[in-house]
Amino acid sequence: MAPSYQDLPPEDDFDENEVDFSDLKEQYEVRLEEGLDAFVVIDGLPVVPQESRDKLTKFLLRKLNTVGRASQEGVYMPLNDSNMTEGYAFVEFGAPSEAIAAVKALNGTPLDKKHTLLVNKLTDIDRYGREGRIDEEYVAPTIEPFQEKEHLRSWLSDPRDQIAMYRDKKVGVFWHEKEDQPEPVVDREHWTELFVEWSPLGTYLMSVHDQGVQLWGGKSWSRQRRFAHPGVKLINFSPAEKYLVTWSPQPLQVDETHPIPNLSADDDGKNYIIWDIATGKPLRSFVTIDLPPSTDAEGNPIKKKLQWPTFKWSADDKYVARMVQGQSISVYETPRMNLLDKTSIKIEGIMDFEWAPATPQREGIKGYEQLLCYWTPELGSAPAKVGLMSIPSKEVVRTRNLFNVADAKLHWQSNAEYVCVKVDIQKTKSRKSMTTNLEIFRVKEKGVPVEVIDTVKETVINFSWEPKGNRFVLITAGEVIANAAVAPKTAVSFFCPEKAKGNVVGNFKHIRTFEKKNSNGIYWSPKGRFVVVATLHSQVGFDLDFYDLDYEGPAEEKDKDLTANLQLMATGEHYGITSLEWDPSGRFVATVSSAFMHPMENGYKIWDFKGTLLREEQIERFKQLVWRPRPPTLLSKEEQKKIRKNLREYSKIFDEQDFEKKNTANRAVVEKRRRQLEEWNAWRERVIEQLKEEAVEVLGGNDGAVDAEGGEVIEEIVEEILEESEEVVA
């Protein structure tokens, strides 16, 4: 018999607290946090009337559905009292992961030519706007009055170059003087904790600290930017100074107990940060990729070294790429830092790659492109390969197969007209005997032809192109003998193209080789033509050889058909030399013995381009000397040609200025000496008068006093000419 309502207990005896509703609550409870995680807020939208709202929504959905699933019903675009949209919208995706993907992929991207999307997770309101962080009442922001900032390139108005020197605990910036001591601009203690470095165009001086990196500039040398990255050890600027990469071996620790300015929980555990220099904000962070262990031919484990720079930039800062050795290249577009075409470029076995240092202009290619060159080793029966790839199309425009390859190095010429692949070829299976081939890709010629130079019989240990030119220098070394007490002698070889008609560049030919050297470094003048071949970090040699490849004297008969006339101008020495650097004008060379490398005879020397020693200075704990780079000239090619044509006229003006400056300096010395003599005579007269008042007889006073023996003190001032030169002015 079914129960009736009469069988229920009296109302007074019913206690609803005893009824268990937990299962119903769990089933129908609204999960606010879970639901809001799938929402994003999109700002930066156009303001349109109500009748255009649906059209705008459909247009917006085209963007949104590239990263997730969103429907028209899931887009809420509020209207104001005038039936106009407010310029923002709330969007619900199918899952929280899609909302996160939308923020990463779409934030900061253009919707059209006039509008840029700003995409944030709705739950960020609670994260960043919790109680106490946002006022209940709206307060209009105060607009600070305009303050004119210092011009960061005002130093270019002076014809002199600047140098930064790091000595012991002090860092100073100085004007370089040809013969005199450098003139200080600013000198500070504890300006850096690790090292200093100029930005590529010379706008900033960077200091590195345990807590991050700082950029300095302007006439007052004030801090322009600060980038917080605890434990930072390495940095890398992009070529146009738009971006900065910092790296620390310790992963970042970012949470509520360890807040770091401008960094969020998304950066926790990362090692690399890519920064936007203009805003000081991070664009994206990355972890260090641990490669699987590998062994050599004898089965011994190979110690992996950090490849730096890990992130390599295209010439125009538009792309930055990172390689996973043996697997792929990931190319990212700036400033969004999104992966190009949402996928990495799979290249099996890839060992290295390099961007072209200038935007290429290949024959027949009218569209925009950047080029990168890469190489892969022999895999099974497949040969080693060198490839040229066009970005953003990812099209491989040229490949070259190689055989018996032990190693390869990629060397771009500064104008991206050539790329030389230095291929070390093993003669035997033991890999103890090597030779080198040079595979030169002529990038701007039709079809990218490859010229092979296989006349080098020894291993090339260094290679360098002439800046903005088509000549190169290489250093070769004989076979290295295990446990040998002395390293093998090296040879320095020079190459240039043959003369050809028109704009055609001839085949590369050997000019001359200098044997029995200890050289290991090649340093071209930034303007080309002059080159210094040096011996660095060596205990057996510290030579400097200064060469001119356009010597104006008579050429040897065998060099008549070559585009170079080689001449060794001078040789020099710098004991303990650790680095060498040309100034931006190509007129001066600085050699440094750094305390970073050893404690012996630290200091620097300044040479002119001909190899004449101009100045040297030994400074205890001297660490760095770096020239301040100059940005590219704003003069047109026609204006530059005009200056070169009238160079003698300009040189007369500079000579007059130098002569006037020297005379001014001499007059200043004479005036200083005259003032010192007058001060001495005035003091002497005051003392004599004082002694007279005290009734003390003075010998040799201005009054001609004579002592008891009748002697008289005579004072004589002698001027001596130390050096005299005569110059005939035409």
Secondary structure, DSSP 8 states (H G I E B T S, - for coil): ----GGGS--GGG--GGGS--HHHHHHH---HHHHHTTEEEEE-----BGGGHHHHHHHHHHHHTTTS---GGGEE--B-TTSBB-SEEEEE-SSHHHHHHHHHHHTT-BSSSS-B-EEEETTHHHHHS-TTTS-SS--------------TTGGGGSSS-EEEEEETTEEEEEE--SSS--EEEEEEETS-SS-EEE-TTSS-EEEEETTEEEEEETTTTEEEEEEE-TT--EEEE-TTSSEEEEE-SS----BTTB--TT--GGGTT-SEEEEETTTTEEEEEE--------B-TTS-B------SSSEEE-TTSSEEEEEETTTEEEEEETTTTEEGGGS-EE-TT--EEEE-SS----TT--S--EEEEEEE--BTTB-EEEEEEEETTTEEEEEEEE-SEEEEEEEE-TTSSEEEEEEEEESSTTS-SEEEEEEEEETTSTT--EEEE----SEEEEEEE-TTSS-EEEEEE----TT-SS---EEEEEEEEB--STT----EEEEEEEEEE---EEEE-TTSSEEEEE--S-SS--EEEEEESB-SS---GGGTTBS-B-EEEEEEE-TT--EEEE-TTSSEEEEEE-TTT-SSS-EEEEEETTS-EEEEEE-TTEEEEEE-------S-HHHHHHHHHTHHHHHHHHHHHHHHHHHHHHHHHHHHHHHHHHHHHHHHHHHHHHHHHTT---TT-TT----TT---------------------
